Amino acid sequence: MEILDIVILAFLALRTLLSLVNLLSGLHLPDKRPLEFPKVSLLIPARNEESAIGRLLSDIQKLGYPNFEAIVCNDHSSDNTEEILNWVTGEDNRIHWFLGEKLPEDWLGKNFACHQLAQKASGKYLIFLDSDVELSSDSIAKAVSFFQEKRLSLLSIFPQQKMETFAEQLIVPVMNWILQSLLPMILVQKTKFPSISAANGQFMMFDAENYRANQWHSQVRNQNVEDIRLARMIKENGLKMAVLLGNRDIYCRMYRQFDEAVLGFSRNIHEYFGGKRAIMIGFWLTVFSGPLIVWTVLGWEFLCVFTALVVANRLFVASASRQNIFTSVLLHPFQMISFTTIVFYNIFRRIKKETVWKGRRIKL
């Protein structure tokens, strides 16, 4: 039993070290501008996004980047998304929208919308954005500069998450905590191993020529977690990619209600563990039962060590993500309950072999 305790403590120490590495790696867009401004296509799939799409389009209108087009695919929204699009595009000829085609049987909705958007784009670079993303005026210029300097085929950015309610604080930080505790993000760029991959579909930037040659979204047409799969495929093809944190440049308020967040996160949480639910459950067991096991076998002294490592881990992740340090530490036990809820709902949906997203049933 003592061996198990030592393994749990060592694993926690490793995760804390990885979160420190991510903090010190400076994983944000450098404050640089490109020497030239090639045309950029901002591509936005939108389905029932009346609460968010207006803000994103307003941010796009304020961009400091001089050469862009913005195209929205209205994926058969049943709310006021179309009215908002008509109003915005009527006053800005840089922004266009179209009604998406009927969804084919072998495609998932977002993937098909992105595929259609890419076909209509004319930019040198394609940037796919979720409707709930917010952009600083310099964000696109910085992204283009970084993309060119590193000679990338894919740049994906994890937005700085906005949390305005207590329910959001209980659940939204969990995903960044998992990511930064398990993956040295700098190695996504520095290594060629497909297993060391990550991506966030909220911001995905491609070289247009490479994208069209490979038809990336067509290759993941029925993948529920297309962003991570695309990242692995990029590296499998010997291409270079990078992931960054969107601190102060790219923001997102993903969910406003607890149950909505559980449904959203449970769709893909297993992909953070290489798509292996057994590994996901093992990770959950170590973080949820670890304190009790350490205290029962090794006593208070080692429980204090365990607690100190947990606090350090949360401090490093919160600092790197520009989240509130105090609430990240204070709410950690409650966030682990949220994590448990996400894990078990993921398993439940897998047993049922389907989930519902944006009013559509998705086979798992």
C-alpha positions in Angstrom: 0.0 0.0 0.0 2.9 2.4 0.7 4.1 1.8 -2.8 0.7 3.0 -4.1 1.0 6.1 -1.9 4.5 6.9 -3.3 3.2 6.5 -6.8 0.3 8.9 -6.1 2.6 11.5 -4.6 5.2 11.1 -7.4 2.4 11.5 -10.1 1.2 14.6 -8.3 4.7 16.0 -8.1 5.2 15.3 -11.9 1.9 17.1 -12.7 2.9 20.0 -10.6 6.3 20.2 -12.4 4.5 20.1 -15.8 2.2 22.9 -14.8 5.3 25.0 -13.7 7.0 24.2 -17.1 3.8 25.5 -18.9 3.9 28.6 -16.8 7.5 29.4 -17.5 7.3 28.5 -21.2 5.5 31.8 -22.1 2.8 30.2 -24.1 1.2 33.3 -25.4 1.3 35.3 -28.6 4.4 37.5 -28.8 3.8 41.2 -29.2 4.9 41.3 -32.8 3.3 42.5 -36.1 4.0 40.9 -39.5 6.1 42.8 -42.1 3.3 42.2 -44.6 -0.4 41.6 -44.2 -1.5 38.7 -46.4 -5.3 38.2 -46.6 -6.8 36.3 -43.7 -10.2 34.5 -43.9 -12.0 34.5 -40.5 -14.4 31.5 -40.7 -17.2 31.1 -38.2 -19.6 28.2 -38.0 -22.8 29.4 -36.2 -25.8 27.4 -35.0 -28.2 29.2 -32.6 -25.6 31.7 -31.5 -27.7 34.8 -30.9 -26.2 35.4 -27.5 -22.6 35.5 -28.8 -22.2 36.1 -32.5 -22.9 39.9 -32.3 -20.0 40.4 -29.9 -17.5 38.5 -32.0 -18.5 40.3 -35.2 -18.1 43.6 -33.4 -14.6 42.6 -32.3 -13.8 41.7 -35.9 -14.9 45.1 -37.1 -12.4 46.7 -34.7 -9.5 44.5 -35.7 -6.2 46.4 -36.5 -5.4 43.9 -39.2 -6.0 45.6 -42.6 -6.6 42.7 -45.0 -9.2 40.2 -44.0 -12.6 38.8 -44.8 -15.0 37.3 -42.3 -17.5 34.6 -43.4 -20.2 33.0 -41.3 -22.0 29.8 -42.0 -25.4 29.9 -40.6 -26.0 26.3 -39.8 -29.8 26.4 -39.9 -30.2 28.4 -36.7 -33.7 28.5 -35.2 -33.1 31.6 -33.0 -32.2 35.2 -34.0 -28.8 34.5 -35.4 -29.8 35.3 -39.0 -31.3 38.6 -38.0 -28.0 39.6 -36.3 -26.0 38.5 -39.3 -28.2 40.5 -41.7 -27.8 43.6 -39.5 -24.0 43.4 -39.3 -23.3 42.4 -42.9 -25.5 45.2 -44.1 -23.1 47.8 -42.6 -19.8 46.1 -43.3 -18.9 44.6 -46.6 -15.9 42.7 -45.1 -18.3 40.4 -43.4 -20.5 37.9 -45.3 -22.8 35.0 -44.3 -24.5 32.1 -46.1 -27.0 29.5 -45.2 -25.3 26.1 -44.9 -26.3 23.2 -47.0 -28.3 20.3 -45.6 -26.2 18.1 -43.4 -25.1 14.9 -45.1 -25.6 11.7 -43.2 -21.9 10.9 -42.8 -20.9 14.4 -41.5 -21.2 16.1 -38.1 -22.6 19.6 -38.2 -19.6 21.8 -37.2 -17.2 19.8 -39.4 -19.5 20.2 -42.4 -19.9 23.9 -41.7 -16.1 24.4 -41.5 -15.7 22.5 -44.7 -18.2 24.8 -46.5 -16.5 27.9 -45.1 -13.1 26.8 -46.3 -14.5 26.3 -49.8 -15.7 30.0 -49.9 -12.6 31.5 -48.4 -10.0 33.4 -50.5 -7.4 34.2 -47.8 -3.8 33.0 -47.6 -4.6 31.9 -44.0 -7.8 30.3 -42.7 -8.8 31.0 -39.1 -11.7 29.0 -37.8 -13.4 30.7 -34.8 -16.2 29.6 -32.5 -19.0 32.2 -32.2 -18.4 32.7 -28.5 -14.8 33.9 -29.0 -13.7 37.5 -28.3 -10.7 39.1 -30.0 -8.4 41.9 -29.1 -7.7 44.4 -31.9 -4.1 43.1 -32.2 -4.9 39.4 -32.0 -5.0 38.5 -35.7 -1.8 40.5 -36.5 0.0 38.7 -33.7 -1.2 35.3 -34.8 -0.1 35.9 -38.4 3.3 37.1 -37.3 3.8 34.0 -35.0 2.5 31.6 -37.7 4.9 33.0 -40.3 7.9 33.1 -38.0 7.5 29.5 -36.9 6.5 28.3 -40.4 3.5 26.4 -39.1 0.7 24.4 -40.7 -1.6 24.8 -37.7 -1.8 27.2 -34.8 -4.4 26.5 -32.2 -5.0 28.9 -29.3 -6.8 28.1 -26.0 -8.7 31.3 -25.2 -8.6 33.0 -21.8 -11.8 31.8 -20.2 -14.3 34.3 -18.9 -16.3 33.2 -15.8 -19.0 35.5 -14.5 -21.0 33.2 -12.3 -20.2 30.9 -9.4 -21.4 27.9 -11.4 -18.8 28.7 -14.1 -16.0 29.0 -11.6 -16.9 25.5 -10.3 -16.4 23.8 -13.6 -14.8 25.8 -16.4 -11.2 25.8 -14.9 -11.2 22.0 -14.8 -10.3 21.6 -18.4 -7.3 23.9 -18.3 -6.2 22.2 -15.1 -6.2 18.8 -16.8 -4.4 20.1 -19.9 -1.6 22.0 -18.2 -1.1 19.2 -15.6 -0.6 16.5 -18.1 0.9 18.0 -21.2 4.1 20.1 -21.6 2.5 22.3 -24.2 5.8 23.6 -25.6 6.6 20.1 -26.8 3.6 20.1 -29.1 5.6 22.6 -31.2 9.1 21.2 -30.5 8.5 17.5 -31.2 7.1 15.4 -34.1 5.3 12.8 -32.0 1.5 12.7 -32.8 0.9 11.5 -29.3 2.1 14.9 -28.0 -0.7 16.9 -29.6 -3.4 19.3 -28.4 -5.8 21.7 -30.1 -8.8 23.8 -29.4 -11.5 24.2 -32.0 -12.3 27.7 -30.7 -9.3 29.1 -32.6 -7.7 27.0 -35.4 -5.4 28.7 -38.0 -4.3 26.9 -41.1 -2.2 27.7 -44.2 -4.9 27.8 -46.9 -2.8 26.0 -49.5 -2.0 23.2 -47.2 -5.6 23.0 -46.0 -7.0 22.7 -49.5 -4.4 20.1 -50.4 -5.5 17.9 -47.5 -9.1 18.9 -47.0 -8.6 18.5 -43.3 -12.2 18.8 -42.1 -13.3 16.4 -44.8 -10.9 13.9 -43.3 -12.6 14.2 -39.8 -16.1 14.6 -41.1 -17.6 12.3 -38.5 -15.2 12.9 -35.6 -16.9 14.2 -32.5 -13.6 15.7 -31.3 -12.3 17.1 -34.5 -9.8 19.6 -33.1 -7.5 17.1 -31.3 -7.8 14.6 -34.2 -6.8 17.3 -36.7 -3.7 18.1 -34.5 -2.6 14.5 -34.5 -3.1 14.2 -38.3 -1.0 17.4 -38.9 1.9 15.8 -37.0 1.3 12.4 -38.5 1.9 14.1 -41.9 5.2 15.5 -40.7 3.8 19.1 -40.5 4.5 21.6 -37.8 2.0 23.0 -35.3 1.9 24.9 -32.1 -0.6 25.6 -29.3 -0.7 28.7 -27.2 -2.8 30.3 -24.5 -4.8 33.3 -25.6 -4.0 35.5 -22.6 -5.1 39.1 -23.1 -5.7 38.5 -26.8 -8.4 35.9 -27.2 -11.2 35.3 -24.8 -14.2 33.0 -24.5 -17.1 32.6 -22.3 -18.0 29.0 -23.1 -20.9 28.2 -20.8 -23.3 30.1 -18.6 -24.9 27.2 -16.8 -23.5 24.2 -14.9 -25.6 21.6 -16.8 -24.6 23.1 -20.1 -20.9 22.9 -19.2 -21.2 19.3 -18.0 -22.9 18.3 -21.3 -20.2 20.2 -23.4 -17.1 19.0 -21.5 -18.3 15.4 -21.2 -18.4 15.2 -25.0 -14.6 15.1 -25.3 -12.9 14.8 -21.9 -11.7 11.3 -22.7 -9.6 12.8 -25.6 -7.5 14.6 -23.0 -6.3 11.1 -22.1 -5.6 9.9 -25.6 -9.1 8.8 -26.2 -8.7 6.1 -23.5 -11.5 6.1 -20.9 -9.6 3.6 -18.8 -6.8 6.2 -18.4 -9.4 8.9 -17.7 -10.9 6.8 -14.9 -7.4 6.0 -13.5 -6.6 9.7 -13.4 -9.9 10.5 -11.7 -9.2 7.8 -9.1 -5.7 9.3 -8.2 -7.0 12.8 -7.8 -10.2 12.0 -6.1 -9.1 9.3 -3.7 -5.4 10.3 -3.5 -5.7 12.4 -0.3 -7.6 9.8 1.6 -5.1 7.0 0.6 -2.1 9.1 1.5 -3.5 10.2 4.9 -4.7 6.6 5.8 -1.3 4.9 5.0 1.4 7.6 5.5 -0.2 10.0 7.9 -0.6 13.7 8.3 2.9 14.7 7.3 2.5 13.2 3.9 -1.0 14.6 3.6 0.5 18.0 4.1 3.0 17.4 1.3 0.2 16.2 -0.9 -1.9 19.4 -0.1 1.1 21.6 -0.8 1.6 20.0 -4.2 -2.0 20.4 -5.0 -1.9 24.1 -4.0 1.2 24.7 -6.1 -0.3 22.9 -9.1 -3.4 25.1 -9.0 -1.3 28.3 -8.5 0.8 27.5 -11.6 -2.2 26.6 -13.8 -4.2 29.6 -12.7 -1.2 32.0 -13.3 -0.5 30.6 -16.7 -4.2 30.8 -17.6 -4.8 34.2 -16.0 -7.5 32.8 -13.7 -8.2 34.0 -10.2 -5.5 32.3 -8.1 -7.5 32.5 -4.8 -10.6 30.9 -6.2 -8.7 28.3 -8.1 -7.2 27.0 -4.8 -10.2 27.6 -2.6 -12.7 25.9 -5.0 -10.4 23.0 -5.9 -12.4 20.4 -3.8 -15.6 21.5 -5.4 -14.1 21.5 -8.9 -13.1 17.9 -8.3 -16.7 17.1 -7.7 -17.5 18.8 -11.1 -14.7 16.7 -12.6 -16.3 13.6 -11.3 -19.7 14.6 -12.7 -18.1 15.2 -16.2 -16.3 11.8 -16.1 -19.4 9.8 -15.2 -21.6 11.6 -17.6 -19.0 10.9 -20.3 -19.2 7.2 -19.4 -23.0 7.3 -19.3 -23.2 8.8 -22.8 -20.7 6.2 -24.1 -22.9 3.4 -22.8 -25.9 5.0 -24.5 -23.7 5.5 -27.6 -25.0 9.0 -28.4 -25.2 12.5 -27.1 -27.2 15.6 -28.1 -25.5 18.8 -29.1 -27.0 22.0 -30.7 -30.3 20.0 -31.1 -28.6 17.2 -33.1 -28.0 13.6 -32.0 -24.4 12.6 -32.3 -23.4 8.9 -32.4 -20.5 8.0 -30.1 
